Amino acid sequence: MTTLPSAYTAPRLTPRAERLIEDVRRAVRPGLCPDGTARAAGEALAPHLGERDLLTDEQRQGDPRRYRQHLLHAEHDGSFSLVALVWLPGQGTSVHDHVAWCTTGVHEGEERERRYRLVPGDGPSAPAHHLAPAAADNRRGEVCGFAPPGDIHRVWNAGPGTALSLHVYGADISRLGTSVRRVYDLPADR
């Protein structure tokens, strides 16, 4: 998990990124339920994915130690944030959930995602555990969205090159520093 510096300064945006923010703003404004807002944000995000003029060179830079988070925009009213995540080969997240609805779209490369369902335990001899469906490969241009509860997952770059994705979160990431609510250390099918 990465966090942002305590003092957030809005980055320089490309004209396409500014259009994307306007598109997401229009999608989020109607005040739909969290799942509906995630879907609408995904529809706004999809046409911009894969376009070379979306991000600056700096916003495409990774970090050899862990995946890198570039906060592109935090809406003044806290209704959404736009983040670019850069994943070098082998980098990924822990199993986690989120503070709000989330929409992701693969801009470059491919990400592998595994979603989990938390199964309650029956006591000390049978603790809570994760039940995981098969991993999904998310390729360039693909969008997915979800909202709590039901948003437990992990994501990683299983490919040989850099993967880059855009994430729209229904929260002010400049204030929170992360979209992660909890990290799960329970036994999981990895």
Backbone hydrogen bonds in HBPLUS format (Angstrom, degrees):
<---DONOR---> <-ACCEPTOR-->    atom                        ^
c    i                          cat <-CA-CA->   ^        H-A-AA   ^      H-
h    n   atom  resd res      DA  || num        DHA   H-A  angle D-A-AA Bond
n    s   type  num  typ     dist DA aas  dist angle  dist       angle   num
A0004-LEU N   A0177-GLY O   3.24 MM 173  4.81 133.8  2.47 113.1 125.9     1
A0018-GLU N   A0014-THR O   3.01 MM   4  6.36 154.5  2.08 153.3 160.6     2
A0019-ARG N   A0015-PRO O   3.01 MM   4  6.33 148.3  2.11 143.6 152.0     3
A0020-LEU N   A0016-ARG O   2.85 MM   4  6.17 155.4  1.91 150.5 157.8     4
A0021-ILE N   A0017-ALA O   2.96 MM   4  6.23 159.1  2.00 149.7 154.3     5
A0022-GLU N   A0018-GLU O   3.10 MM   4  6.38 155.5  2.16 142.2 148.6     6
A0023-ASP N   A0019-ARG O   2.86 MM   4  6.17 156.3  1.92 151.5 158.4     7
A0024-VAL N   A0020-LEU O   2.85 MM   4  6.15 160.0  1.89 156.6 161.7     8
A0025-ARG N   A0021-ILE O   2.85 MM   4  5.99 159.2  1.89 148.3 154.8     9
A0026-ARG N   A0022-GLU O   3.02 MM   4  6.30 157.4  2.08 149.0 153.6    10
A0027-ALA N   A0023-ASP O   3.07 MM   4  6.32 147.9  2.18 140.7 149.9    11
A0027-ALA N   A0024-VAL O   3.01 MM   3  4.91 115.0  2.45  93.2 109.8    12
A0028-VAL N   A0024-VAL O   2.86 MM   4  6.05 152.2  1.93 158.3 165.1    13
A0029-ARG N   A0025-ARG O   3.03 MM   4  5.99 148.7  2.13 146.3 154.0    14
A0031-GLY N   A0028-VAL O   3.27 MM   3  6.22 168.7  2.28 131.8 134.5    15
A0037-THR N   A0033-CYS O   2.82 MM   4  6.02 156.4  1.87 162.7 170.7    16
A0038-ALA N   A0034-PRO O   2.93 MM   4  6.13 159.1  1.98 149.4 154.8    17
A0039-ARG N   A0035-ASP O   3.02 MM   4  6.30 157.0  2.08 146.6 152.5    18
A0040-ALA N   A0036-GLY O   2.94 MM   4  6.16 163.1  1.97 147.7 152.5    19
A0041-ALA N   A0037-THR O   2.84 MM   4  6.02 159.4  1.88 152.7 158.4    20
A0042-GLY N   A0038-ALA O   2.98 MM   4  6.16 148.6  2.08 141.8 150.5    21
A0043-GLU N   A0039-ARG O   2.99 MM   4  6.35 149.1  2.09 148.6 156.8    22
A0044-ALA N   A0040-ALA O   3.10 MM   4  6.40 143.7  2.24 141.4 151.1    23
A0045-LEU N   A0041-ALA O   2.91 MM   4  6.13 145.4  2.03 144.4 154.4    24
A0046-ALA N   A0042-GLY O   2.98 MM   4  6.02 163.1  2.01 153.9 156.5    25
A0048-HIS N   A0045-LEU O   3.03 MM   3  5.80 154.9  2.10 129.3 136.5    26
A0049-LEU N   A0046-ALA O   3.21 MM   3  5.52 151.1  2.30 111.5 119.3    27
A0051-GLU N   A0048-HIS O   3.32 MM   3  5.83 162.0  2.35 131.8 133.1    28
A0054-LEU N   A0051-GLU O   3.19 MM   3  5.77 154.7  2.25 125.8 125.0    29
A0060-ARG N   A0057-ASP O   3.11 MM   3  5.22 155.8  2.17 104.5 112.0    30
A0061-GLN N   A0058-GLU O   3.24 MM   3  5.43 166.7  2.25 111.1 113.2    31
A0068-ARG N   A0086-VAL O   2.90 MM  18  5.13 161.9  1.93 148.4 152.3    32
A0086-VAL N   A0068-ARG O   2.86 MM  18  5.13 158.7  1.90 146.7 154.0    33
A0070-HIS N   A0084-ALA O   2.76 MM  14  5.04 163.7  1.78 157.7 162.6    34
A0084-ALA N   A0070-HIS O   2.85 MM  14  5.04 165.5  1.87 147.0 149.3    35
A0072-LEU N   A0082-LEU O   2.82 MM  10  5.47 151.4  1.90 148.8 157.3    36
A0073-HIS N   A0082-LEU O   3.19 MM   9  5.07 152.3  2.27 141.5 140.8    37
A0082-LEU N   A0073-HIS O   2.79 MM   9  5.07 157.3  1.84 143.7 150.0    38
A0075-GLU N   A0080-PHE O   2.88 MM   5  5.58 169.4  1.89 167.0 170.6    39
A0078-GLY N   A0075-GLU O   2.89 MM   3  5.30 164.9  1.91 120.9 124.9    40
A0081-SER N   A0169-TYR O   2.86 MM  88  5.25 139.3  2.02 144.9 155.0    41
A0169-TYR N   A0081-SER O   2.96 MM  88  5.25 154.3  2.03 145.3 153.1    42
A0083-VAL N   A0167-HIS O   2.85 MM  84  5.11 162.0  1.88 153.5 159.1    43
A0167-HIS N   A0083-VAL O   2.75 MM  84  5.11 162.9  1.78 157.5 162.7    44
A0085-LEU N   A0165-SER O   2.81 MM  80  5.31 167.6  1.82 159.5 163.9    45
A0165-SER N   A0085-LEU O   2.95 MM  80  5.31 159.5  1.99 149.6 156.4    46
A0087-TRP N   A0163-ALA O   2.78 MM  76  5.05 176.0  1.78 161.0 161.1    47
A0163-ALA N   A0087-TRP O   2.87 MM  76  5.05 166.0  1.89 151.8 156.6    48
A0091-GLN N   A0088-LEU O   3.05 MM   3  5.68 167.1  2.06 145.4 147.5    49
A0090-GLY N   A0157-ASN O   2.88 MM  67  5.30 152.2  1.96 150.7 155.0    50
A0157-ASN N   A0091-GLN O   2.87 MM  66  5.67 156.9  1.92 162.5 169.2    51
A0093-THR N   A0155-VAL O   2.80 MM  62  5.53 153.1  1.88 161.1 170.3    52
A0184-TYR N   A0095-VAL O   2.83 MM  89  5.44 166.1  1.85 144.5 149.1    53
A0096-HIS N   A0153-HIS O   2.93 MM  57  5.68 164.9  1.95 152.9 154.5    54
A0153-HIS N   A0096-HIS O   2.93 MM  57  5.68 157.9  1.98 159.7 163.0    55
A0097-ASP N   A0182-ARG O   3.09 MM  85  5.61 146.9  2.20 148.5 154.8    56
A0181-ARG N   A0097-ASP O   3.00 MM  84  5.63 161.0  2.03 117.9 124.1    57
A0099-VAL N   A0179-SER O   2.96 MM  80  5.71 145.5  2.08 147.7 153.4    58
A0170-GLY N   A0101-TRP O   3.00 MM  69  5.25 161.2  2.04 149.5 147.6    59
A0102-CYS N   A0146-PHE O   2.88 MM  44  5.63 159.2  1.92 170.2 174.6    60
A0146-PHE N   A0102-CYS O   2.93 MM  44  5.63 153.8  2.00 158.7 167.1    61
A0103-THR N   A0168-VAL O   2.88 MM  65  5.12 149.4  1.98 144.7 154.2    62
A0168-VAL N   A0103-THR O   2.79 MM  65  5.12 162.4  1.82 153.5 159.6    63
A0104-THR N   A0144-CYS O   2.78 MM  40  5.51 166.6  1.79 168.4 173.2    64
A0144-CYS N   A0104-THR O   2.91 MM  40  5.51 155.1  1.97 154.0 161.4    65
A0105-GLY N   A0166-LEU O   2.90 MM  61  5.33 146.4  2.01 151.6 160.9    66
A0166-LEU N   A0105-GLY O   2.86 MM  61  5.33 159.3  1.90 157.7 161.9    67
A0106-VAL N   A0142-GLU O   3.03 MM  36  5.74 153.3  2.10 157.4 163.7    68
A0141-GLY N   A0106-VAL O   2.77 MM  35  5.47 171.5  1.77 154.3 151.3    69
A0107-HIS N   A0164-LEU O   2.79 MM  57  5.45 148.6  1.88 143.2 152.7    70
A0108-GLU N   A0164-LEU O   3.04 MM  56  4.96 152.3  2.12 144.8 142.8    71
A0164-LEU N   A0108-GLU O   2.88 MM  56  4.96 162.1  1.91 138.3 138.9    72
A0111-GLU N   A0138-ASN O   2.90 MM  27  5.17 163.4  1.93 152.3 155.5    73
A0138-ASN N   A0111-GLU O   2.72 MM  27  5.17 171.7  1.73 167.9 168.9    74
A0112-ARG N   A0156-TRP O   2.81 MM  44  5.37 174.3  1.82 169.1 170.7    75
A0156-TRP N   A0112-ARG O   2.93 MM  44  5.37 154.9  1.99 152.7 159.8    76
A0113-GLU N   A0136-ALA O   2.87 MM  23  5.28 162.6  1.90 155.5 161.5    77
A0136-ALA N   A0113-GLU O   2.72 MM  23  5.28 161.3  1.76 158.1 163.1    78
A0114-ARG N   A0154-ARG O   3.02 MM  40  5.55 161.6  2.05 159.8 164.3    79
A0154-ARG N   A0114-ARG O   2.98 MM  40  5.55 141.1  2.14 144.6 156.7    80
A0116-TYR N   A0152-ILE O   2.81 MM  36  5.26 167.7  1.82 142.4 143.0    81
A0117-ARG N   A0131-LEU O   2.84 MM  14  5.15 150.2  1.93 142.1 152.1    82
A0131-LEU N   A0117-ARG O   2.81 MM  14  5.15 159.2  1.85 149.7 156.9    83
A0119-VAL N   A0129-HIS O   2.78 MM  10  5.42 173.3  1.78 178.7 177.0    84
A0129-HIS N   A0119-VAL O   3.08 MM  10  5.42 155.6  2.14 148.0 154.9    85
A0122-ASP N   A0126-ALA O   2.76 MM   4  5.22 136.2  1.95 145.4 157.8    86
A0126-ALA N   A0123-GLY O   3.02 MM   3  5.31 145.1  2.15 108.4 119.0    87
A0130-HIS N   A0187-PRO O   3.36 MM  57  6.49 167.3  2.37 171.9 173.7    88
A0142-GLU N   A0139-ARG O   2.90 MM   3  5.63 163.0  1.93 149.4 151.5    89
A0175-ARG N   A0172-ASP O   3.19 MM   3  5.60 138.5  2.37 105.2 115.1    90
A0176-LEU N   A0172-ASP O   3.05 MM   4  6.33 166.2  2.07 151.3 155.7    91
A0177-GLY N   A0173-ILE O   2.79 MM   4  5.15 152.0  1.86 129.5 137.5    92
